[in-house]
Amino acid sequence: MKIALLAGDGIGPEILAEAKKILEILRKEGQPIETEEALVGGAAYDATGEPLPAKTLDLVKRSDAVLFGAVGGPRYDTLPRDKRPEKAILGLRKECDFFANLRPATVFPELADASTLKAEVVSGLDIMIVRELTGDIYFGQPRGVSGNKGERVGINTMHYTEPQIRRILHVGFKTARARGKQLTSIDKMNVLETTQLWRDVADEIARDYPDVRLSHMLVDNCAMQLVRNPRQFDVVVTGNMFGDILSDEASMLTGSIGMLPSASLDANGKGLYEPIHGSAPDIAGKGLANPLAMILSMAMMFRYTFQRADIADRIEKAVRAALASGLRTADIAGTKSKPVTTTEMGSAVVKAL
Ligand code: NAD
């Protein structure tokens, strides 16, 4: 299990340090884990002038999986676009063809009160959003703004090929098969032909997965259902733009950005695993960051890239145990408990493991 460790900026190194403690335990137990670190984002720009140096990309290409902290910070916001830290993520996605983004929105029973929705609506929530990352209106041509002021026209093009749709739907079906066997495919077929094609392809592929129940939902209805009755969903599969919006909406159901992991996978199961949050410059270096999104991203890595559900389950159970013992970092502490530090939370997970 060759893992590239890219800590990045801000709280990235702090949260990755906690995940590394767990990798160390697993290695001592005899798991064939090999790690190598490299610079990425602002840290890489400072050292080499590039947010994604060739050496880092080479390490990623030689690895089976990437554990990625976070990148970015106010210091880099004025750099030209191709030198900004965030460019590293886009570069990695493109170079490695990480086309499938998996974002779970899970509410741990202990944290049901952290959501802005009523606890009885979100408690026990466990949704997986599968989002396509390489196509859609974000990449379609033609695009741009033309014409004279007062008469300008803006154009973007929604574009999907059948092979692109097919491969992300297969990920959706396989993910549903490994979970609750229910897949909701999201489109806007009543007005967008591209998404009619999406729906037709989904119906065709469904024949290969007789054990998974496929249903279709329009994106506007899905946005509403996610707040009305989110527990009706198991796996949701959708295109790049709808997925961008819906996955953010779903993540907020859970209350804390510091708890949510993600995976971006290629066609062979290689993946980049990262928390959904950014580098949190406002709390960096203060020991306030919640390391659980990073640790849960690592659990996803064992589940999806290494097919080691046993290790993934153990890590997730250890996170639950740490929460059940009452420990909370500041972002999830609410008013009732005294917050613990990043290291204290990480150590509690290690102890539970
Ligand atoms: P952010 O996610 O970094 O922070 C938003 C808020 O959530 C902040 O108040 C922060 O303190 C809090 N927060 C985030 N993660 C937390 C954690 N683990 N524990 C406790 N609190 C946490 O988003 P932002 O402030 O909009 O962006 C900051 C920088 O991160 C920007 O440069 C942005 O471009 C970058 N960014 C990077 C990624 C990535 O690396 N994948 C993703 C999003 C944003």
Boltz pocket constraint, residues with backbone or C-beta under 6 A from the ligand:
constraints:
  - pocket:
      binder: B
      contacts: [[A, 11], [A, 69], [A, 70], [A, 71], [A, 72], [A, 73], [A, 74], [A, 86], [A, 89], [A, 257], [A, 258], [A, 259], [A, 274], [A, 275], [A, 276], [A, 277], [A, 278], [A, 279], [A, 280], [A, 281], [A, 282], [A, 283], [A, 288], [A, 289], [A, 290], [A, 291], [A, 293], [A, 331]]
      max_distance: 6.0
